[in-house]
Amino acid sequence: MSIDAIRDFVADAEAVLVTAGAGMGVDSGLPDFRGTEGFWRAYPPLAKLGIRFEEMADPRWFQEDPELAWAFYGHRLHLYRSTVPHRGFALLRQLIDRKGGDGFVFTSNVDGQFQKAGFDERGIYEVHGSIHHLQCLENCSDAVWPNEEEVPVDPERFRALHIPRCPRCGAVARPNILMFGDWGWNPARSEAQALRFQTWLEGNIERALVIIEIGAGTAIPTVRRQGESIAAGFPKAKLIRINPREPELDPDLGWSLAMGGREGIEAILSGM
């Protein structure tokens, strides 16, 4: 693999698709919840309770124990709001700008870091939703609204000191995030993003498209499969996979870099 070959393709590309998983935020200081021990290091109170990430990210907690549910999501909300996106975000945004703005972001992350880094909201598809938007737990309407709530958390008891409510019916509000075993998720906002993404893809089928994938693992392979499918189906598309632990990629689809997100982005884009 030659980094020069990657940079040459990126330089000649006509459009840019950024596909990102949890590893994209690690260099900004965000936890990726990789493995139970990693999750419990981030949330010691849940370690004491023996609750794994897959169990905590379950909508049933909003019914059974909303103070616990909102302690978890309230802490994450504060973390994401206070986090500064690392330099790699700016480099990717600048690359899209150099291509005349012809770019899109496909991400499984719910943290809103791409918007915070200045990416155009109309060019982002958050396939699992966003913590920065809310919906009614009882689905009293199809409304999805911006999350402007402040949710303080008692760190000792790990209980939320405020429970957001639906402004229409007064029921508990929940993040507009697709959780595990989630039959109550309101997909309206993400479906609108999906339509814009599909329209953008259709306009770039015959163009030289570079897909830059960052930090997308195999445990939940939504992001990896998306990039691989496009690289295989678009005649002029190539995928660049940046992943320090799971960089494997069919060489016919593109190139892989066994690096962290920011390091890989900088290796490709710094100085271009």
N, C-alpha and C positions, 0 to 999 in steps of 0.2 A: 504494500500500500504506500502510495506516495501522497504526502500532504499537498504537493504541488498539483497533482492531478485533481484533487478535491477543490483546491482553490481556483483552478482554471475553470472547472465546471460551474462553480458558484459565480465566478466573474461573468461567464457567458450566459448564465440562466436569465430567462425573461420573467419568471415569476417565482415566488418563494412561499412554500408551505412550512410552517413551524408546527411540529407535533410534540407535545410535552406531557410527561408524566411527573410523578412526585419528585423525582430526582432533580427536576429543574429548580426547585426552591431550596435545595440543600445548601448551596453556596450562599444563600441569603440568610442562613441560620434556621431554616424551617426543618422540623423533623419529617422524615419520610415514612415513619411507622413501619420500617422494614423489620418484620419478625416481632414476635410477642415481647421479647426482652427490650427491643428498641422502643416499642410503644410504652411499656411500663416505665422505662427510664424517663420518658416525657411526661408520664402521668402516674407518679407514685401512688396516689390514693386509689387508682384503679388496680394497681398491682396488689394492694392490700385486700381488695375485694375479689381479686382473681378474675377480673373482667378483661377479656381480650378486645382488640380493636374491632374485629368482626362482630363481636357481641355488642359493643358500645355503639357502633354505627348502625343501629337498628331502630326503626321508628317506634317500636313498641315502648321504648323508654319515655317518650313524650306522653303516652297514655298512662303508663304505670308509675312513673316517677319523674315528672317534668323538671323538678329541681336538679336532679342528677343529669338528665339529658341536657339541660341548658347550662349546667356547670361545664360539661365537656365542650359544647358548641360555643358557649360564651367565652371560654378561655381561648378557643381557637380563633374566634372572631377578633378578640383583642390582639392576639398574636399576629394575625394577618394584617390588621390595620396598622400595627406599629412596625412591621417589617419593611425594610428598604430593599427593593429588588436589586440584585447584583448587576455588575457591568455587562454581563452577557445579554441581558434583556435589551439594553440600549444598543448594543452592537447589532442584534437581530432587527430591531426597529429601524436602525440606520440602513441596513441592507435592503429592507423592503422599500424604504424611501428612495434609495438609489435605483430601484427597479420601477420607479414611477408610482409607488404605492401599491403595486400589484402583489399583494401578499395576504395570507390568511393564517390564523392560529387555530389549531385543533388541540384541545387539552382536556385531560381528565381531572385536572386540578380544580378545586372549588374555591381557591384562595383569592382570586381577583388580582393576582400580581401582574398579569399582562396589562390590564387596564391601568393599574397604578404606575406602570412603567411607561405609559403614554401610547400604548397601542390603540388603534381605532376600535371602539366597541363594535362597530358594524362588521369588523373583520375577525371576530373571535367566536368560536363555537365551543362552549363549555358543555361537553357531552354528559357530564354528571351533575350539572347545575352549579349553583354558586351560593356560598354562605352569606353573600351580601344581598340576598333576596329572600323574602319570606313567603309562606303560603299558610292557609288555614289548615290545621290538623284535621278538621272535620270536612274539609273541602266544601264549605258552604257556598263557594262561588269558584270561578276559574281564575280569580285574581292572583297575580304574583306581584309583590310590591317591594320597593327598595328597603333593605334592612338598615334603619337608622337608629336602632335600639342600642342602649348601653346595658350590658348584662354583667354587673359585678359578680364576682365569685368568691365565696368564703374558701380560702385554700386549705384550711385545716379540715373542715367538714366536707369539702368539695361539693358544695351546694350553691346553686344560683340564688342570688338575692333579689332577682327580678325575673319574672316570667313574661316574655312578650305575648301579646294577645291579638287575635284577629279583630280589626277595627269594625268589621261588619256584624259578627255574631258573638264576639267575646270569648270564643274558644281559644285554647292554647295555639299559638303560632309556632311553626317549625321552620327551619331553614329549607329553602327550595333546592335540596340536595337529594340525589338518588342514593339511598342507603341500601343496605343488604336486606333482601326479602321485602322490598318496599313496593307495596301495591297502592299506596296513597300519594305517591309523588305526582305533583302537577308538572307535566313536561312542556307546558305551553311556551315558556320563554326559550327553552332549549330547542324546541321544534322550530321556532321562528329563526333561531340561529342556524339550525340545520338546513333550512331552505336557502338561506343566503350562502351557506357554504357549498351546497350542491350547485347553485347557480354559478358560483365562482369557479368551481371545478370544471363545469361544462364549458366555460369560456377559456379554459387553459389546457384542454385535452391535447391539442396539437402543438403546444408551446414547450420550450425547454424549461422544465419545472424542477427546481431543487427542493427536496423535502429534507428538512433538518430536524431530526428526532433527538430529543434530549431527555434522559432519565426515565425512560419508559420500560418497566419491568415485565416479566412474564407471568407474574401471579394473577394479575388482572390485565390481559394483553390487549385491551381495547385500542390503545394508541399504537402499539407495534403493528397490529393487524391492519389498521387504517393506512399507515404509511406503506407497508409492504404491498397492499392491494393496489394502491395508486401507482407505485413504482412498477408493478408487474403489468398494469393495464394501460398506462399512458406511454406512448412510444418514445417520448423524449424526456421522461422523468427519471431521476436518480435519487436514491435515498442515502442520506448520511446519518448513520446511527451513532450517537454519542452515549456511551454507557460504560461505567467502570467495571461492572460485575457481570453483565450479560450482553456483551457486544456482538454476539453471533449474528451473522447476516449472510444470506446467499449472495455471493459476489456478483451474480448477474443483476442484482437489484441496486447495487451501489457499493458504498464503503462503510467501514465501521472504525470508530476510535474508542479504544478502551481508556476513556478519560472521564473525569467529572464534567458536569455541565458547563460551568464557566470556563474551565481549562480548554475543553474541546471547542467551544465557540470562539474563544480567543485564538486558538491555534489556527482556525480557519479564516477568521475575519479581521483580526488585528492587522492594521497596516494596509488593508485593501482599499 
